[in-house]
Amino acid sequence: MANSAFNPAYYQQLRQWRTRPDTAVPVGELAIKMVTAAKRESNRAGAAGQTFNTCCPGHLRPAVTAVTLRAGVLVLRVPDAAARFELDRWLRCGGRKELLAAAIGTLVAVRIGG
């Protein structure tokens, strides 16, 4: 240790061991990843909405909108209780099965949101 007290190489090596590398993430890369993920999610929801519009009966189409598609669950929004009842009835009478079969991708379930 007495020899290492005046050795600059020893201190340089000690600094390398004791200091941690910079863990800062550039904001630009993070922003690009977020925009890419948002576009991907939007495209998935749009494709699921188009599939719903092709399978949905004509009288329900203007009242129902596809809101999100996350983890294979398509969330549909209806404006009132009457439209919710009609949509639920159509889904239970085979519409859900038809929709899941026509969907391109990993559509697992359909949920009705307010």
Secondary structure, DSSP 8 states (H G I E B T S, - for coil): -TTGGG-HHHHHHHHHHHS-------HHHHHHHHHHHHHHHHHHHHHHHHHHHHHS-TTTTTT-EEEEEETTEEEEE-SSHHHHHHHHHHIIIIIHHHHHHH-SS---EEEEE-
